[in-house]
Amino acid sequence: MKYLILILALLISPVVVNAQEINWMTMDEALAAQKKNPKKIFVDFYTVWCGPCKMLDRNTFTNKDVIDYLNKHYYAVKFNAEGNEVVNYNGQRFANPGFQPSRSNSRNATHQFTTALRITGYPSLAYFDEQGNFIQAVPGYRTPQQLEIFLKMMATDDYKKLTTTEAWNEYQRNFKGTFQ
C-alpha cells in the first residue's frame, strides 16, 4: 500500500509542478489593476489561425521562468487581434465592427485596438508602461530565452537608455540571460 501511494504521488507531482500558469486578463482589467497597483502591461496580440501564436502558447508561455517573471513584473493580457472584445483605452472605445461570428475560428476583421497600435503581424508582444502608455510592440515568435531580454529590458526601463542601434547591439552583447 505504501508503494502504491508513493507511485501515485510521483506520477501526480509533475502535473502539479507544471500547473502554474500566467495570470492572463483582459486589457480593461489590466488597466484597472494598474490604477490600484502600478505595473507594466504585457500584451500578446494573437489570432486563432496563427501557427507561431500557438507555438508561443505551447513553448514559451508554459516556461516556468517566463511565467514567474510575467506574473511578478507585468499584468499579462492575451488579446485576440481579430476578436470582438471591447477595449477602453486612453478615453477611446475600441471594438471590431467588422467581426463576423461565423468566422470566429478563422481569419476575421482586424480589431480597432490592433490597428490603432499599428500591429500588423502575429504574434506581436506589446509593452505598456505603468500609466498605460504604449511603449513598443515586438513582432514574431520568441523562445523563452529570446523573450527574456525584452521582458527584462522593459521591466527595468533599460529601453529608455537604448536610443541608437549601437546601444541596442551593445545591450544584447552584454545581456546575461538566466531563463532555462
Buried (B, 14 or more C-beta within 10 A) or exposed (E): EEEEEEEEEEEEEEEEEEEEEBEBBBBBEBBEBBEEEEBBBBBBBBBBBBEBBBBBBEBBBBBEBBBEBBBEBBBBBBBBBBBBBBBEBEEEEBEBEEBEEEEEEEEBBBBBBBBBBEBEEBBBBBBBBEEBEBBBBBBEBBBBBBBBBBBBBBBEEBBEEBEEEEEBEEBEEEEEEEBE
